[in-house]
Amino acid sequence: MASAFFFDAEPLCEPTAPALDACALCAKPLGRDSDIFMYRGDTPFCSEDCRHEQMQVDAIRARRAARRHQQYSSGTESRHQESRKVSVAS
């Protein structure tokens, strides 16, 4: 017989909703009567400024990741080309 000790209080297969208690950037408490500025569907911010700052940070990270991916891809491609240029003497 299974014991309740082994089970979490949250139902299985249901992701928990993000808490709307504090700004995701500055951690300022969000009041029940104050406006909440959402970004990416589930990330709360206390103001348009905090939300905009997070958007800028995300854009910078995305550009850096794309640049790293491009550098990796071009580096891998050049190594493959070099290996194809090698000929075997008979």
C-alpha positions in Angstrom: 0.0 0.0 0.0 1.4 3.4 -1.0 2.0 6.0 1.7 1.1 9.7 1.3 4.7 10.4 2.4 5.9 9.6 -1.1 3.6 12.0 -2.9 3.9 15.7 -3.5 1.1 18.1 -2.7 1.0 19.2 -6.4 -0.8 17.1 -8.9 1.3 15.2 -11.5 1.5 16.4 -15.1 0.4 19.9 -14.2 3.1 22.6 -14.3 2.9 25.1 -11.5 1.9 28.6 -12.5 4.6 31.2 -11.9 4.1 33.3 -8.8 2.9 36.9 -9.4 4.2 38.1 -6.0 7.3 40.0 -7.2 8.9 41.6 -10.2 11.1 39.2 -12.1 13.8 41.8 -12.5 14.0 44.0 -9.4 12.0 41.7 -7.0 9.7 44.6 -6.0 6.6 43.1 -4.4 3.6 43.2 -6.8 0.4 44.4 -5.0 -3.0 43.0 -5.8 -4.3 46.4 -6.9 -1.2 47.4 -9.0 -0.6 46.8 -12.7 1.5 43.8 -13.7 3.4 44.0 -16.9 3.8 40.5 -18.4 6.6 39.3 -20.8 6.9 36.0 -22.6 3.5 35.0 -21.3 4.3 34.2 -17.7 7.0 36.6 -16.4 5.7 39.4 -14.3 7.3 42.9 -14.0 6.4 45.9 -11.8 6.8 48.5 -14.6 7.2 48.9 -18.3 10.8 50.0 -17.6 11.7 46.7 -15.9 10.0 44.7 -18.6 11.8 46.7 -21.3 15.1 46.2 -19.6 14.6 42.4 -19.5 13.7 42.5 -23.2 17.0 44.3 -23.9 18.9 41.7 -21.9 17.2 38.9 -23.7 18.0 40.5 -27.1 21.7 40.8 -26.2 21.8 37.2 -25.1 20.1 36.0 -28.3 22.6 38.0 -30.5 25.5 36.5 -28.5 24.1 33.0 -28.8 23.6 33.4 -32.6 27.1 34.8 -33.0 28.5 31.8 -31.1 26.5 29.4 -33.1 27.6 31.0 -36.3 31.3 30.9 -35.2 30.9 27.3 -34.2 29.2 26.4 -37.5 31.8 28.1 -39.7 34.6 26.6 -37.7 33.2 23.1 -38.1 32.6 23.6 -41.8 36.2 24.8 -42.4 37.5 21.7 -40.6 35.4 19.5 -42.8 36.7 21.2 -45.9 40.3 20.8 -44.8 39.8 17.1 -44.2 38.4 16.7 -47.7 41.4 18.4 -49.3 43.8 15.8 -47.9 44.7 13.2 -50.6 46.1 9.8 -50.1 49.3 8.9 -52.1 49.3 5.6 -53.8 
